[in-house]
Amino acid sequence: MVHKQTKPFMALKTRRTVLRSVLAGGTLAAVGVIHSSVASAVTKNDQIRQKNERVVRDFLDLLSKKRMDTWLELWDKDGVQDMPYSPPGFPKRLEGKAAIARHYSALPSSVGKMVFPDLVIYPMVDPNTLYAEYRGEIEVLATGKPYNNIYAGLFKFRNGKILLYREYYNPMVFTEAWGDSFSK
């Protein structure tokens, strides 16, 4: 009888050990608790997330190099850029890849040096959503002033392309650097 009571106790002890291992390791697949189909889904989500993180890095890199044609390839045909804190006279929303292309068409001739340091990307539960923070250091040619702002961006993706980019920045810093040159 003692032997029969020991087995359930040992099974419980084994389950506790596995649970502690899972919690310490942070993954269920590593200890074989999750079936391979779920482990594959985790891996697939990680792959999607990594690909989308690369798109965000390319987004800023290509923008800084003013390679607008290649930069536009990162966008979904239905892509939207929201800029809820834009100053008066500057668009708050660009709908569709064509509108985004028109809006950014003058960028290469309007700015000199442009860099985006201190990029930090925060993954979300949904692998097709990322939040990013970064700084912008941009030389405005029309005013000769530096445009140094801090940005927060919410990126949503569809099939590896940017479907939504919601850009938050300080409009007072924007207006100080650009004056009214952006509306001309």
KAGINOR-V578634 format. One record per helix or strand. SS is the DSSP state (H for helix, E for strand). FROM is the first residue (numbers start at 0). LEN is the number of residues. If there is no record, write none. Layout:
SS/FROM/LEN  SS/FROM/LEN
//
This chain:
H/1/24  H/28/3  H/35/29  H/67/5  E/74/8  E/92/3  H/96/8  H/106/4  E/110/5  E/119/4  E/128/12  E/145/13  E/160/8  H/170/8  H/180/3
//
